[in-house]
Amino acid sequence: MMYDVIIPNSTTYLLVKIFVLILALLLWFTITAAPVI
């Protein structure tokens, strides 16, 4: 992956993965909740 070159630090890489996961989850909630609201 691209992040392996930019971020060699495993802790930062883990934080980025968690951040992306939360971001994707929020995006999914927005898409699924949009027709209800």
C-alpha positions, -999 to +999 in steps of 0.1 A: +000+000+000+009+037-004+009+043+034+038+019+039+061+042+020+049+074+036+045+061+072+071+037+084+060+040+120+036+011+128+017+031+155+009+060+131-001+034+104-025+018+129-040+052+138-045+060+101-062+026+096-085+033+125-092+068+113-101+056+078-123+029+093-142+054+114-145+077+084-159+049+062-184+040+090-196+076+093-200+078+056-220+045+056-242+058+084-249+090+064-258+070+032-281+046+051-297+072+073-303+097+045-335+081+031-350+078+066-345+115+074 
